Amino acid sequence: MPSGGFQPIEGGQVVRIGVTKTLVLSVFTAILGSFQFGYNIGVINAPQKIIEQSYNESYISRNAPDSQSIDAGLLRTLWSLSVAIFSIGGMMSSLCVGVVSQWLGRKRAMIVNNIFAFIGGSLMGLSQISQSYEMMIVGRFIIGAYSGLASGLVPMYVGEISPTHLRGALGTLHQLSLVIGILIAQVLGLDLFLGTSSRWPALFWLTLGPAALQSILLPFCPESPRFLYIVCEQEGQARTSLRRLTGLLDVSEDISEMKEEKRQMDTEQKVTILQIFRSRTYRQPIIVAIILQLSQQLSGINAIFYYSTDIFTKAGVEQPVYATIGAGIVNTAFTVVSLFLVERAGRRTLHLVGLAGMISCALLMTVAMVLQDTIPAISSLSMAAIFGFVAFFEIGPGPIPWFIVAELFSQGPRPAAMAISGCMNWTSNFIIGMGFPYVADLCGPYVFLLFAMLLLGFLIFTYFRVPETRGRSFEEIAHAFRRRNPSLLDQEVKTSTELDSLGGGDDA
């Protein structure tokens, strides 16, 4: 009898009491992609000045040793591009998540995706010795493409292999691994470790490590049983995968659930990105998914992740790099808090609490930055507000948008919905990464007031439009949407006819 997943009780019934080693291995292996994603968000922050100096040296070497230094405007453009092109790569590849995950399967797609990590990491690692900031920029684009696929594949795979009662907690591990990656990148970027003029390329060579480890471990992990049963129609392999993941010999209950999901998918037929927007059945869930992704990225959090050292400097904080590390520690700690709360308090509640807390902290940041010249000691308030902003982000808006999309949609529209929401996430990520320095110059100390206004809009939307998904089946979630819009009550019986008229039988 397998250990760790169940125990027999009277009557021969089986009760699940924990998780199996295979489930632990599979989730750990998958979230290595999330770690890589987070590492490459944070790796560019701490060594900013050193890398900019390397860009300057490259410029001088190309234009003769006695030439002038690079123009300050050009340098800022190159640096903003180095930061933001990561998001362009992610934005483009995230649109392919649905196609790639259906074509290769979840597990094989993650293996193939590591090719991007190897290429991108190598280009960035070689950029200094090659005296080429173009290699850094191209490498950032390619590692962004890796991260875009990972940001869709990891939550999808983890959500599909997780038991229902652990789906939210295990889904939060994507965000936890991501923020751990950010924190480790920030720590390694200190001049005490790799943040020096001679050692900084090693920061980017290290990205090859998680990719190699994931490539080695994934062949030992089972494929998503839902993918095997519903997409590939391989019931035998799906049962084998379920037995490995659950530790149970009898997986009839899980198979029955997937059979019902497959029946609904056959009714829905194949759903494309365009059909999701044109179908009234899916329009409300996809709008919710998009707004939740926007609430994550347009909250201002990535302005802190990408430019925190500069923000702390302007706020009058001494040793701003170490303040950035402090923000990373808070970031990680409160992701762990969210991990334990998400199956107790619920997704919607945590998202509302997180948004409300971020609004308060954004207002405090604005006050502190406005008064810093008048009251120098107020820099402590600025730091506390930033730490609070990060903490409330990880309570709700950080982890929840990543996995709630998989809960809002059944197997039929799920890949297309993940692609849409992922692309929206990366698009807004790019806007913040590229535009924040210019917006900050324009707005000055009032820049976070803009984010507070956006957060207020997201709070109102979440309160009125986002249903609770904790512990609910796809049918129960769909019913929650129908209650909010009575015109959808008769829509379910018309779904098949509607999709036929839209060309539902065509290839996605």
N, C-alpha and C positions, 0 to 999 in steps of 0.2 A: 504494500500500500504506500503510495507516494507520501512524503512528509511535507508538513508546512502549509498545506492547502485546505485540509478538511479533517473531520473526525466522525466516526460512526456513532449513532445514538439508537435508542430503542426503536424497533420496527425496521431497522435496516436503512433508515434515511441517512442522508449525508448533509452535514452543515459546514459551510465554509467558515473557517476561523482566521484566515490570514491570506497571505499571498505566497505564491510558489517561487522557487529559485528562478525558474524560467521567466516568469513575469518580471521579477526584479532585474534580471539580466537584460531582458528586452527593453524595458523602460530606461534603464541606465544607458544602454547602448544608443538608443534613439536620441536621448537628450544630450549626448555628446555633440550632436549637431546644434542644439540650442546653445551649449557652452561656446562653441565656435562662433556662432552668430553674435553672442554678447561680447566675446573677447574682441572681435573686430569692430564693435561699436566703441569700446573703451580704449583700445590700443593707441588710437590716434590722438588722444587728449593730452596726457601728461608730457610727452616729449615734443609737443608742438613747436617750441622755439628751436629745439635742436634740429628737427626735420626741416624747418624753414631755413635754418642756416645751411643745411645740406643743399637745399634748392638753390640758395644764393651761390654756394660754391660751384654747383653744376653750371649755373648761368655764367659765372666768371670764367670758368675753364673753357667754355665754348666761345667766349668773346675775347680771348686773349687775357693773360694774367693781369695786365694793367688796366683792364676795363673797369667801369664803375659797377657798384653793386646793383642788384636787380631793383627795379622800380617798386616802391612800396605798394602801389595799387596792383601791379602785376602779381606780386608775391601774395597779396591777400586773395586775389582771384584764384591763383593756383592752389592755395591752401583750402579755400572754400570748395573748390572743385574736388580736391583730394578727399575732403570729408563727405561731400554730397553725392559724388559719383557712386559711392557704395550703395546709396539708396536707388540710384538709377538702375544698377544691376539687379537689385532686389525687386524693383518694380516690374522690370521686364520679365524676369524669370518666374515671379509669383503668378503671372498669368498662365504659365505652363503647368502649374501644379496639378490641375485636374487631368490634363491630357497625359502627363508623365506618370502620375500615380495609377491611372487606369491601364496604361500601356505596359509599364514595367512591373506594376505592383508596388506596394508601399516600401517593402524592404529592399528590393532590387533598385528602386529609384534612389534610395538613400545611399546605396553603395556607389552607383554611377555618379551621383552628385559630388562625391569626394574628389573626383577628377578636377572639378573647378577649384576646390580647396588647395590641391597640390600645385596647380598652375598659378593661381593667384598669390599664394604664399611665397612661391619661388620668385615670382616677378618682384614682389615688394622687398624680399630679402636681398635681391641682387641690385636694387635700384641705386644704392650708394656707391658700390664698387664700380657700377657702370656709368656713374655720373649722369643719371637719367631720371628726372622727376616724371617723365612720361611713363616709365615702367612702374613707378609707384601708383600713378593714377590709373593705368590699365589694370594693375594688380588689384587695386581697390574695387574697380568695376567687376572683375571676375569673382573676387571673394564676396562681393555683394550679390552676384548671381547665385552663388552657392547658398548664401544666407536666405535669399528669397525663396528658393526651393525648400530649404530646411524649415523655414518659418511656417510652411504649409504642410509639409510631409510629416514633421515630428508630431504636432498636435493631432493630425489625422490618424497616424499609426497608434499613438498612445491612447487616444480616445477609443479606437476600435478594438484594442486588445484589453482594455480595462474593464473590470467588473463594474456594474452600474453603481453600486454603493461606494466605489472608490474613484469614479470617473472624474469628479471635480478635483479631488486631492491629487491624483496622479496627473491630471491636466495642468495643475499649477506647477508641477515640477519642470515644465518647459520654461516658465518664467523664472523659476528659482535657478535653474542651470544657466539661463541667460544672464541674470544679474551677478552670479558667481563669476562668470566669464568676464563681465565688465570690471568687477572688483579686482580680479587677479591681473587683468591687463593694466589697470591703474597702478597697482602696487609694483608690478614689474617695470612700469615706466618711470619709476623714481630714479634719480641719479645714483641712489644707493645700490641699485640693481642694474637694470639694462638701459636706463634713460640717460646715456652719455653719448658723446659724439662718435665714439668708436664702437659702442655695443648696441646701439639702437636697432640695427638691422636684425639682430637676434630676436627682437620682439615679434617680427613678422615670420621668421623661420619657425618659431614655436607653433604657428598655426598648423603646421604639418602634423604635429603630434596627435591631436584629437582625431584628425582625419584618418591617420594610419590606424589608430586604435579602433575606431568605429568600423573601418573596412575589415579588420581582422575579426571582430566580434559579431558583426551582423550575420554572417553565414550560420552561426550557431543559434540564431533567434528564429522563432517561427514567423511565417507570414501572417498578416491580419486574417483571422478566420472569416471575418465579414467579407473581405475582398475575395477570398477563395470560394466562399459559398455563393455570394450574391452576384459577383462579377464573373468569376471563372466557372461557376456551377460545378465545383469540385467538392462534393459533400464529404467524401472520404478524407481528403486532405484537411478540410475545415474541421472535421471531428478530431483528427490527430493534433492539429494546432490548438484546439480548445482544450484537449486533455493535457497537453504540455503546459498551457498557460494557467489552467485552473487546478490541476492535480486531481481532477475527477474522472472516473471511468465512464459515468453516465452523464453525457452532455446534451441529453435530449431537450432539456428546457431551453438552453442557449440556441440549439438548432431550430426549435420551434419559433423562437423570437426572430431569428434571422429569416426563417421561412416566411413569416408574416411581413417582415420588412421587404423581402424580395417580391412578395405578392404586390405590395404597394408600389414597389419600384416598377414592376411590369405594367401596372396600371398607369403609372406616371410616364412610362417609356423613358427614353434618353432625353435628358434636359440639358440644353446648351446655355451659355451665358446670356444670349439674347432672349431666350425663352423665359429665363428667370425674371427678367424685367417686364416682359410682356404678359406673363401670367399673373392674374390677380391673387392666386393662391400663394405664390412665392414672393410677391412684391413687398408685402409688409415685412416678412422675415429678413429679406435682403436689405431693406432700408435700415432695419434695426442693426443688422450686422455691420453695415457701412458706417453708421453713426457711432457705434461702439468703437470701431477702429479709429475713426477720426477723434473720438474723445481721448483715446490713448495718445495719439501722436501730436494733435494740436493742443494738448494740455500744456505744452511748454517743457515737458520732461526731457525731451531730447536736446533742447537748448542747454539744459544743465549737464546732460551726459556728454555732449560734444564740446561745450564751451565753459564748463564749470570753473576751470582754473582762471579763465579770463573774467568770469562773473564775480568770483570771490575777490579777485584783485581790485575790480572796480568798486566792490562793496567795502573796501578798506580792510580786508582780512589779511593778517600776516600769515606767512607760510600757506598760500592758497592751494598748493599741490596737496598738502596734508589734509586740508579741509575737503578737497575733492575725494581723497581716500575715505574720510569720515562719512561723506555722503554715500559712497559705495558700500560701506559697512551697514549704514542705516537701510539702504536699499535691499541688501541681502537679508538682514534681520527681519524686516517687515514682510518680505516675501514668504519667509517661514511662518510668520504669524498668519498670513492669508491661507497658507497650506492647511492649517488646522481649523480655520474659520469657515472655509468655503462650503463644506458639507454641513455646517451647523447653521450659520446665519443666512446662507443663500447667496446666489450670484447677484441678484438685483439689489438687495440690501447693501452688500459690500460695495457695489459700484456707486450707489448713492452716497454712502458714507465717505468713500474715497474722494468723489468729486467735490462734496461739500467741504471737506478738510483742505483740499487743494485750493479752493477759492479763498478760504480764510488765510492760508499761508501766502498765496500770491498777493493778497492785499497787504499783509504784513511786510513782505519783501519790498513792495512799492514804497510803503511808508519809510522803511529803513533806508532805502537807497536815496530817497528824496532828502532825508534829514542827516545823511552821513557827514556832510561837510559842516553842518551846524553842531551836531552831537557826535563826535568821533567814536565814542564808546558804543554807539548803536550798531556797530558792525556785528556785535554779538547777537543782536536781534535778527540781523540779516542772515547770519549763519544758521540760527535756530529755525528761522522760517524756511530756509532752503532744505534743511534736514526734515522738517515737518512735511514740506511739499513732497519730497521723495517718499517718506513713510506712507502718507495717505495714497500716493500713486500705487504703491505696491499692495495696499489693502484691497483695491478694486480695479481701477482702470489699467493697471499693469498686466495682471495675469488673465483676467476674465475674458476680454475680447478675443484672446487667442483660441480658447477652447469652446466658447459658447456657440460659435458658428456651427461646429459639428453637432451641437445639441439642437439647434434651431431647424436643421434640415435632415431629412432621411437620406438613405444611400443614393437614391436617384439624382437629386440636385446637389448633393453635398460637394462633390469635386468642383463643380462650376461655382458654387457659392464660396468655397474656400479660395478659389482663384480670384474672384471679384473682390472679396474682403481683403485678401492679402495684397492685391495690387493697390487698393485704396490706402492701406496702411503704409505701404512703401512710398506711394506718391506723396502723401502728407509728410512722411519722414524726410523725403527729398526737399520739400518746400521749406521745412524748418532748418534742415542742415545747410541749405544753400542761402536761404534768405535771412536767417536770424541775425547775422552780424550787421546787415544793412538796416533791418528793422530796429535793432538795438541802438544803432547810431541815430536813427531818425526819432525814436521815442525817448531815448535816454533812460532816466530812472523809472519812467512810466511803462516800460515794455511789458512787465508782468501784469499790468492792469488790463492789457489787451487779452492776455491768456485767461485772466479771471472772468472776463466777459464771455469768452468762448466756453469756459467751463460751466458757467451759469446756464448757457443754452443747452449744453449736454445734460446737465442735471435735470432741467425741466423735461427734456425729451425722454430721459430714462424713467422719470417718475410716471409719465403718462403713457408711454408706449412700449417699454421693455417688460416682457413677462418673466416670472420666476421659472427657471428650468431645473432647479435642484430636485433630483429623484423622480422627474417626470419622464414619461415615454414621449416619443415623437407625436403620437396622436393627442396626448394631453396638452403638449405645447401648441400644436396646431389649433386645438380648441380654444386655448387662451387667446390666440390671435383673432379667432372668429368672434369671441365675446367682445373684443375691442372694436370689431367692425362687422356688424350684423349682415352687411351685404355679402360677406363671405360664407354665410351659413349654407347656402345652396351651391357654393362653388366647388366643394370637394367632389360631388357626384358628376360635375361637368369637366373635371380636370383632364380626363383622357380625351374627350371630344375636343377640348380647347387645344391641347398639345398636338392632336392630329392636324387641326387646321393650321397650326404654326409650323408644321413640318417636323413633328416630334420624332418620326421614325428615321430622320436623316442622321448622319454621323455628326458627332459634336465637333 
